[in-house]
């Protein structure tokens, strides 16, 4: 059980780092994905394809 919780926390931290990196590189283009619980969950579950999906969703709704 402890390993499972540790794995979830590790994936959440990686998702936050991916979102922060995306926001850092594309903030000059004003294409920032807000870092909240929903985007962290999406980034944690789907990793890089999740970030790409969030970016496409941002561009479609921009």
PDB file of N, CA, C and O in Angstrom, chain B, residues numbered from 101:
ATOM      1  N   UNK B 101       0.827  -1.197   0.000  1.00  0.00           N
ATOM      2  CA  UNK B 101       0.000   0.000   0.000  1.00  0.00           C
ATOM      3  C   UNK B 101       0.870   1.259   0.000  1.00  0.00           C
ATOM      4  O   UNK B 101       0.575   2.228  -0.700  1.00  0.00           O
ATOM      5  N   UNK B 102       1.944   1.234   0.792  1.00  0.00           N
ATOM      6  CA  UNK B 102       2.819   2.399   0.866  1.00  0.00           C
ATOM      7  C   UNK B 102       3.508   2.648  -0.473  1.00  0.00           C
ATOM      8  O   UNK B 102       3.698   3.797  -0.871  1.00  0.00           O
ATOM      9  N   UNK B 103       3.882   1.571  -1.171  1.00  0.00           N
ATOM     10  CA  UNK B 103       4.527   1.729  -2.477  1.00  0.00           C
ATOM     11  C   UNK B 103       3.564   2.344  -3.489  1.00  0.00           C
ATOM     12  O   UNK B 103       3.968   3.147  -4.330  1.00  0.00           O
ATOM     13  N   UNK B 104       2.292   1.965  -3.404  1.00  0.00           N
ATOM     14  CA  UNK B 104       1.285   2.514  -4.304  1.00  0.00           C
ATOM     15  C   UNK B 104       1.112   4.018  -4.080  1.00  0.00           C
ATOM     16  O   UNK B 104       1.054   4.784  -5.042  1.00  0.00           O
ATOM     17  N   UNK B 105       1.029   4.438  -2.827  1.00  0.00           N
ATOM     18  CA  UNK B 105       0.890   5.864  -2.508  1.00  0.00           C
ATOM     19  C   UNK B 105       2.134   6.629  -2.946  1.00  0.00           C
ATOM     20  O   UNK B 105       2.036   7.735  -3.478  1.00  0.00           O
ATOM     21  N   UNK B 106       3.296   6.038  -2.721  1.00  0.00           N
ATOM     22  CA  UNK B 106       4.551   6.672  -3.129  1.00  0.00           C
ATOM     23  C   UNK B 106       4.619   6.823  -4.647  1.00  0.00           C
ATOM     24  O   UNK B 106       5.118   7.830  -5.149  1.00  0.00           O
ATOM     25  N   UNK B 107       4.114   5.821  -5.381  1.00  0.00           N
ATOM     26  CA  UNK B 107       4.090   5.894  -6.834  1.00  0.00           C
ATOM     27  C   UNK B 107       3.164   7.009  -7.318  1.00  0.00           C
ATOM     28  O   UNK B 107       3.503   7.720  -8.264  1.00  0.00           O
ATOM     29  N   UNK B 108       2.010   7.170  -6.688  1.00  0.00           N
ATOM     30  CA  UNK B 108       1.071   8.228  -7.062  1.00  0.00           C
ATOM     31  C   UNK B 108       1.672   9.604  -6.782  1.00  0.00           C
ATOM     32  O   UNK B 108       1.555  10.510  -7.607  1.00  0.00           O
ATOM     33  N   UNK B 109       2.308   9.763  -5.635  1.00  0.00           N
ATOM     34  CA  UNK B 109       2.929  11.049  -5.289  1.00  0.00           C
ATOM     35  C   UNK B 109       4.057  11.367  -6.263  1.00  0.00           C
ATOM     36  O   UNK B 109       4.215  12.513  -6.682  1.00  0.00           O
ATOM     37  N   UNK B 110       4.842  10.349  -6.625  1.00  0.00           N
ATOM     38  CA  UNK B 110       5.939  10.558  -7.566  1.00  0.00           C
ATOM     39  C   UNK B 110       5.418  10.993  -8.932  1.00  0.00           C
ATOM     40  O   UNK B 110       5.982  11.898  -9.546  1.00  0.00           O
ATOM     41  N   UNK B 111       4.346  10.359  -9.418  1.00  0.00           N
ATOM     42  CA  UNK B 111       3.768  10.741 -10.706  1.00  0.00           C
ATOM     43  C   UNK B 111       3.173  12.146 -10.651  1.00  0.00           C
ATOM     44  O   UNK B 111       3.243  12.882 -11.636  1.00  0.00           O
ATOM     45  N   UNK B 112       2.583  12.533  -9.506  1.00  0.00           N
ATOM     46  CA  UNK B 112       2.031  13.878  -9.362  1.00  0.00           C
ATOM     47  C   UNK B 112       3.142  14.923  -9.404  1.00  0.00           C
ATOM     48  O   UNK B 112       2.980  15.978 -10.018  1.00  0.00           O
ATOM     49  N   UNK B 113       4.255  14.637  -8.762  1.00  0.00           N
ATOM     50  CA  UNK B 113       5.384  15.571  -8.771  1.00  0.00           C
ATOM     51  C   UNK B 113       5.953  15.695 -10.182  1.00  0.00           C
ATOM     52  O   UNK B 113       6.289  16.796 -10.617  1.00  0.00           O
ATOM     53  N   UNK B 114       6.062  14.585 -10.896  1.00  0.00           N
ATOM     54  CA  UNK B 114       6.543  14.634 -12.281  1.00  0.00           C
ATOM     55  C   UNK B 114       5.583  15.437 -13.150  1.00  0.00           C
ATOM     56  O   UNK B 114       6.018  16.203 -14.010  1.00  0.00           O
ATOM     57  N   UNK B 115       4.283  15.269 -12.934  1.00  0.00           N
ATOM     58  CA  UNK B 115       3.287  16.052 -13.675  1.00  0.00           C
ATOM     59  C   UNK B 115       3.414  17.538 -13.407  1.00  0.00           C
ATOM     60  O   UNK B 115       3.300  18.347 -14.328  1.00  0.00           O
ATOM     61  N   UNK B 116       3.651  17.908 -12.150  1.00  0.00           N
ATOM     62  CA  UNK B 116       3.832  19.328 -11.823  1.00  0.00           C
ATOM     63  C   UNK B 116       5.092  19.882 -12.473  1.00  0.00           C
ATOM     64  O   UNK B 116       5.096  21.015 -12.955  1.00  0.00           O
ATOM     65  N   UNK B 117       6.158  19.093 -12.489  1.00  0.00           N
ATOM     66  CA  UNK B 117       7.402  19.539 -13.122  1.00  0.00           C
ATOM     67  C   UNK B 117       7.204  19.725 -14.624  1.00  0.00           C
ATOM     68  O   UNK B 117       7.705  20.688 -15.204  1.00  0.00           O
ATOM     69  N   UNK B 118       6.468  18.798 -15.257  1.00  0.00           N
ATOM     70  CA  UNK B 118       6.187  18.941 -16.689  1.00  0.00           C
ATOM     71  C   UNK B 118       5.369  20.198 -16.968  1.00  0.00           C
ATOM     72  O   UNK B 118       5.660  20.931 -17.914  1.00  0.00           O
ATOM     73  N   UNK B 119       4.349  20.452 -16.152  1.00  0.00           N
ATOM     74  CA  UNK B 119       3.542  21.662 -16.340  1.00  0.00           C
ATOM     75  C   UNK B 119       4.364  22.921 -16.121  1.00  0.00           C
ATOM     76  O   UNK B 119       4.231  23.891 -16.868  1.00  0.00           O
ATOM     77  N   UNK B 120       5.216  22.910 -15.097  1.00  0.00           N
ATOM     78  CA  UNK B 120       6.052  24.074 -14.823  1.00  0.00           C
ATOM     79  C   UNK B 120       7.026  24.325 -15.971  1.00  0.00           C
ATOM     80  O   UNK B 120       7.243  25.469 -16.368  1.00  0.00           O
ATOM     81  N   UNK B 121       7.613  23.248 -16.505  1.00  0.00           N
ATOM     82  CA  UNK B 121       8.527  23.388 -17.640  1.00  0.00           C
ATOM     83  C   UNK B 121       7.825  23.921 -18.872  1.00  0.00           C
ATOM     84  O   UNK B 121       8.359  24.781 -19.573  1.00  0.00           O
ATOM     85  N   UNK B 122       6.625  23.414 -19.141  1.00  0.00           N
ATOM     86  CA  UNK B 122       5.841  23.911 -20.276  1.00  0.00           C
ATOM     87  C   UNK B 122       5.553  25.394 -20.099  1.00  0.00           C
ATOM     88  O   UNK B 122       5.738  26.182 -21.027  1.00  0.00           O
ATOM     89  N   UNK B 123       5.100  25.775 -18.906  1.00  0.00           N
ATOM     90  CA  UNK B 123       4.778  27.185 -18.653  1.00  0.00           C
ATOM     91  C   UNK B 123       6.016  28.070 -18.734  1.00  0.00           C
ATOM     92  O   UNK B 123       5.931  29.212 -19.186  1.00  0.00           O
ATOM     93  N   UNK B 124       7.153  27.562 -18.305  1.00  0.00           N
ATOM     94  CA  UNK B 124       8.382  28.345 -18.364  1.00  0.00           C
ATOM     95  C   UNK B 124       8.794  28.624 -19.804  1.00  0.00           C
ATOM     96  O   UNK B 124       9.165  29.749 -20.139  1.00  0.00           O
ATOM     97  N   UNK B 125       8.729  27.612 -20.650  1.00  0.00           N
ATOM     98  CA  UNK B 125       9.184  27.782 -22.028  1.00  0.00           C
ATOM     99  C   UNK B 125       8.196  28.545 -22.892  1.00  0.00           C
ATOM    100  O   UNK B 125       8.616  29.262 -23.801  1.00  0.00           O
ATOM    101  N   UNK B 126       6.912  28.419 -22.646  1.00  0.00           N
ATOM    102  CA  UNK B 126       5.938  29.052 -23.529  1.00  0.00           C
ATOM    103  C   UNK B 126       5.225  30.246 -22.891  1.00  0.00           C
ATOM    104  O   UNK B 126       4.197  30.694 -23.399  1.00  0.00           O
ATOM    105  N   UNK B 127       5.753  30.759 -21.796  1.00  0.00           N
ATOM    106  CA  UNK B 127       5.133  31.933 -21.186  1.00  0.00           C
ATOM    107  C   UNK B 127       5.330  33.179 -22.056  1.00  0.00           C
ATOM    108  O   UNK B 127       4.519  34.104 -22.005  1.00  0.00           O
ATOM    109  N   UNK B 128       6.394  33.208 -22.846  1.00  0.00           N
ATOM    110  CA  UNK B 128       6.617  34.362 -23.718  1.00  0.00           C
ATOM    111  C   UNK B 128       5.567  34.435 -24.824  1.00  0.00           C
ATOM    112  O   UNK B 128       5.312  35.515 -25.355  1.00  0.00           O
ATOM    113  N   UNK B 129       4.958  33.308 -25.179  1.00  0.00           N
ATOM    114  CA  UNK B 129       3.904  33.284 -26.190  1.00  0.00           C
ATOM    115  C   UNK B 129       2.515  33.396 -25.573  1.00  0.00           C
ATOM    116  O   UNK B 129       1.507  33.321 -26.276  1.00  0.00           O
ATOM    117  N   UNK B 130       2.468  33.575 -24.266  1.00  0.00           N
ATOM    118  CA  UNK B 130       1.215  33.701 -23.516  1.00  0.00           C
ATOM    119  C   UNK B 130       0.350  32.444 -23.657  1.00  0.00           C
ATOM    120  O   UNK B 130      -0.875  32.536 -23.737  1.00  0.00           O
ATOM    121  N   UNK B 131       0.988  31.276 -23.687  1.00  0.00           N
ATOM    122  CA  UNK B 131       0.293  29.996 -23.766  1.00  0.00           C
ATOM    123  C   UNK B 131       0.548  29.206 -22.481  1.00  0.00           C
ATOM    124  O   UNK B 131       1.242  28.190 -22.498  1.00  0.00           O
ATOM    125  N   UNK B 132      -0.009  29.670 -21.388  1.00  0.00           N
ATOM    126  CA  UNK B 132       0.244  29.049 -20.102  1.00  0.00           C
ATOM    127  C   UNK B 132      -0.937  28.172 -19.685  1.00  0.00           C
ATOM    128  O   UNK B 132      -2.095  28.577 -19.780  1.00  0.00           O
ATOM    129  N   UNK B 133      -0.622  26.976 -19.225  1.00  0.00           N
ATOM    130  CA  UNK B 133      -1.620  26.061 -18.678  1.00  0.00           C
ATOM    131  C   UNK B 133      -1.632  26.287 -17.162  1.00  0.00           C
ATOM    132  O   UNK B 133      -0.588  26.170 -16.520  1.00  0.00           O
ATOM    133  N   UNK B 134      -2.785  26.604 -16.583  1.00  0.00           N
ATOM    134  CA  UNK B 134      -2.814  26.823 -15.133  1.00  0.00           C
ATOM    135  C   UNK B 134      -2.482  25.531 -14.386  1.00  0.00           C
ATOM    136  O   UNK B 134      -2.910  24.444 -14.775  1.00  0.00           O
ATOM    137  N   UNK B 135      -1.721  25.672 -13.320  1.00  0.00           N
ATOM    138  CA  UNK B 135      -1.361  24.511 -12.512  1.00  0.00           C
ATOM    139  C   UNK B 135      -2.385  24.391 -11.393  1.00  0.00           C
ATOM    140  O   UNK B 135      -2.306  25.087 -10.380  1.00  0.00           O
ATOM    141  N   UNK B 136      -3.349  23.494 -11.594  1.00  0.00           N
ATOM    142  CA  UNK B 136      -4.344  23.209 -10.566  1.00  0.00           C
ATOM    143  C   UNK B 136      -4.520  21.698 -10.476  1.00  0.00           C
ATOM    144  O   UNK B 136      -3.825  20.953 -11.166  1.00  0.00           O
ATOM    145  N   UNK B 137      -5.427  21.247  -9.647  1.00  0.00           N
ATOM    146  CA  UNK B 137      -5.550  19.812  -9.381  1.00  0.00           C
ATOM    147  C   UNK B 137      -5.966  19.034 -10.626  1.00  0.00           C
ATOM    148  O   UNK B 137      -5.512  17.907 -10.820  1.00  0.00           O
ATOM    149  N   UNK B 138      -6.816  19.607 -11.468  1.00  0.00           N
ATOM    150  CA  UNK B 138      -7.275  18.909 -12.670  1.00  0.00           C
ATOM    151  C   UNK B 138      -6.125  18.724 -13.662  1.00  0.00           C
ATOM    152  O   UNK B 138      -5.932  17.630 -14.192  1.00  0.00           O
ATOM    153  N   UNK B 139      -5.368  19.784 -13.912  1.00  0.00           N
ATOM    154  CA  UNK B 139      -4.265  19.676 -14.872  1.00  0.00           C
ATOM    155  C   UNK B 139      -3.152  18.785 -14.332  1.00  0.00           C
ATOM    156  O   UNK B 139      -2.490  18.093 -15.105  1.00  0.00           O
ATOM    157  N   UNK B 140      -2.936  18.791 -13.021  1.00  0.00           N
ATOM    158  CA  UNK B 140      -1.928  17.904 -12.430  1.00  0.00           C
ATOM    159  C   UNK B 140      -2.352  16.448 -12.585  1.00  0.00           C
ATOM    160  O   UNK B 140      -1.521  15.589 -12.881  1.00  0.00           O
ATOM    161  N   UNK B 141      -3.637  16.164 -12.388  1.00  0.00           N
ATOM    162  CA  UNK B 141      -4.122  14.791 -12.558  1.00  0.00           C
ATOM    163  C   UNK B 141      -3.957  14.341 -14.006  1.00  0.00           C
ATOM    164  O   UNK B 141      -3.519  13.219 -14.263  1.00  0.00           O
ATOM    165  N   UNK B 142      -4.305  15.210 -14.953  1.00  0.00           N
ATOM    166  CA  UNK B 142      -4.165  14.857 -16.374  1.00  0.00           C
ATOM    167  C   UNK B 142      -2.695  14.645 -16.727  1.00  0.00           C
ATOM    168  O   UNK B 142      -2.355  13.683 -17.417  1.00  0.00           O
ATOM    169  N   UNK B 143      -1.833  15.526 -16.262  1.00  0.00           N
ATOM    170  CA  UNK B 143      -0.406  15.392 -16.549  1.00  0.00           C
ATOM    171  C   UNK B 143       0.185  14.164 -15.855  1.00  0.00           C
ATOM    172  O   UNK B 143       1.109  13.545 -16.384  1.00  0.00           O
ATOM    173  N   UNK B 144      -0.330  13.807 -14.688  1.00  0.00           N
ATOM    174  CA  UNK B 144       0.173  12.638 -13.977  1.00  0.00           C
ATOM    175  C   UNK B 144      -0.254  11.341 -14.649  1.00  0.00           C
ATOM    176  O   UNK B 144       0.531  10.397 -14.745  1.00  0.00           O
ATOM    177  N   UNK B 145      -1.489  11.295 -15.110  1.00  0.00           N
ATOM    178  CA  UNK B 145      -1.988  10.069 -15.717  1.00  0.00           C
ATOM    179  C   UNK B 145      -1.415   9.828 -17.107  1.00  0.00           C
ATOM    180  O   UNK B 145      -1.107   8.689 -17.456  1.00  0.00           O
ATOM    181  N   UNK B 146      -1.265  10.883 -17.905  1.00  0.00           N
ATOM    182  CA  UNK B 146      -0.900  10.722 -19.312  1.00  0.00           C
ATOM    183  C   UNK B 146       0.486  11.246 -19.663  1.00  0.00           C
ATOM    184  O   UNK B 146       0.898  11.140 -20.818  1.00  0.00           O
ATOM    185  N   UNK B 147       1.214  11.805 -18.711  1.00  0.00           N
ATOM    186  CA  UNK B 147       2.573  12.320 -18.915  1.00  0.00           C
ATOM    187  C   UNK B 147       2.635  13.301 -20.084  1.00  0.00           C
ATOM    188  O   UNK B 147       1.830  14.231 -20.142  1.00  0.00           O
ATOM    189  N   UNK B 148       3.570  13.117 -21.014  1.00  0.00           N
ATOM    190  CA  UNK B 148       3.778  14.074 -22.107  1.00  0.00           C
ATOM    191  C   UNK B 148       2.569  14.164 -23.044  1.00  0.00           C
ATOM    192  O   UNK B 148       2.214  15.273 -23.444  1.00  0.00           O
ATOM    193  N   UNK B 149       1.918  13.052 -23.414  1.00  0.00           N
ATOM    194  CA  UNK B 149       0.716  13.200 -24.245  1.00  0.00           C
ATOM    195  C   UNK B 149      -0.394  13.997 -23.542  1.00  0.00           C
ATOM    196  O   UNK B 149      -1.182  14.673 -24.204  1.00  0.00           O
ATOM    197  N   UNK B 150      -0.457  13.922 -22.230  1.00  0.00           N
ATOM    198  CA  UNK B 150      -1.427  14.719 -21.491  1.00  0.00           C
ATOM    199  C   UNK B 150      -1.128  16.204 -21.580  1.00  0.00           C
ATOM    200  O   UNK B 150      -2.042  17.017 -21.718  1.00  0.00           O
ATOM    201  N   UNK B 151       0.143  16.560 -21.501  1.00  0.00           N
ATOM    202  CA  UNK B 151       0.548  17.964 -21.640  1.00  0.00           C
ATOM    203  C   UNK B 151       0.229  18.457 -23.050  1.00  0.00           C
ATOM    204  O   UNK B 151      -0.261  19.571 -23.232  1.00  0.00           O
ATOM    205  N   UNK B 152       0.509  17.620 -24.039  1.00  0.00           N
ATOM    206  CA  UNK B 152       0.208  17.998 -25.423  1.00  0.00           C
ATOM    207  C   UNK B 152      -1.297  18.166 -25.604  1.00  0.00           C
ATOM    208  O   UNK B 152      -1.739  19.100 -26.273  1.00  0.00           O
ATOM    209  N   UNK B 153      -2.077  17.278 -25.019  1.00  0.00           N
ATOM    210  CA  UNK B 153      -3.531  17.395 -25.092  1.00  0.00           C
ATOM    211  C   UNK B 153      -4.039  18.653 -24.426  1.00  0.00           C
ATOM    212  O   UNK B 153      -4.934  19.315 -24.952  1.00  0.00           O
ATOM    213  N   UNK B 154      -3.477  18.997 -23.266  1.00  0.00           N
ATOM    214  CA  UNK B 154      -3.864  20.240 -22.593  1.00  0.00           C
ATOM    215  C   UNK B 154      -3.485  21.453 -23.431  1.00  0.00           C
ATOM    216  O   UNK B 154      -4.239  22.425 -23.485  1.00  0.00           O
ATOM    217  N   UNK B 155      -2.330  21.410 -24.085  1.00  0.00           N
ATOM    218  CA  UNK B 155      -1.902  22.527 -24.929  1.00  0.00           C
ATOM    219  C   UNK B 155      -2.826  22.671 -26.135  1.00  0.00           C
ATOM    220  O   UNK B 155      -3.184  23.786 -26.514  1.00  0.00           O
ATOM    221  N   UNK B 156      -3.211  21.553 -26.736  1.00  0.00           N
ATOM    222  CA  UNK B 156      -4.140  21.625 -27.873  1.00  0.00           C
ATOM    223  C   UNK B 156      -5.496  22.162 -27.416  1.00  0.00           C
ATOM    224  O   UNK B 156      -6.110  22.979 -28.103  1.00  0.00           O
ATOM    225  N   UNK B 157      -5.953  21.704 -26.268  1.00  0.00           N
ATOM    226  CA  UNK B 157      -7.209  22.203 -25.718  1.00  0.00           C
ATOM    227  C   UNK B 157      -7.122  23.701 -25.448  1.00  0.00           C
ATOM    228  O   UNK B 157      -8.092  24.426 -25.671  1.00  0.00           O
ATOM    229  N   UNK B 158      -5.970  24.173 -24.972  1.00  0.00           N
ATOM    230  CA  UNK B 158      -5.780  25.597 -24.729  1.00  0.00           C
ATOM    231  C   UNK B 158      -5.828  26.380 -26.038  1.00  0.00           C
ATOM    232  O   UNK B 158      -6.445  27.443 -26.108  1.00  0.00           O
ATOM    233  N   UNK B 159      -5.173  25.851 -27.078  1.00  0.00           N
ATOM    234  CA  UNK B 159      -5.150  26.552 -28.363  1.00  0.00           C
ATOM    235  C   UNK B 159      -6.519  26.568 -29.028  1.00  0.00           C
ATOM    236  O   UNK B 159      -6.876  27.556 -29.668  1.00  0.00           O
ATOM    237  N   UNK B 160      -7.286  25.503 -28.891  1.00  0.00           N
ATOM    238  CA  UNK B 160      -8.614  25.455 -29.505  1.00  0.00           C
ATOM    239  C   UNK B 160      -9.545  26.439 -28.816  1.00  0.00           C
ATOM    240  O   UNK B 160     -10.368  27.071 -29.478  1.00  0.00           O
ATOM    241  N   UNK B 161      -9.434  26.579 -27.516  1.00  0.00           N
ATOM    242  CA  UNK B 161     -10.316  27.463 -26.761  1.00  0.00           C
ATOM    243  C   UNK B 161      -9.751  28.865 -26.579  1.00  0.00           C
ATOM    244  O   UNK B 161     -10.337  29.662 -25.846  1.00  0.00           O
ATOM    245  N   UNK B 162      -8.650  29.189 -27.211  1.00  0.00           N
ATOM    246  CA  UNK B 162      -8.026  30.501 -27.080  1.00  0.00           C
ATOM    247  C   UNK B 162      -8.659  31.411 -28.034  1.00  0.00           C
ATOM    248  O   UNK B 162      -8.293  32.584 -28.105  1.00  0.00           O
TER     249      UNK B 162
END
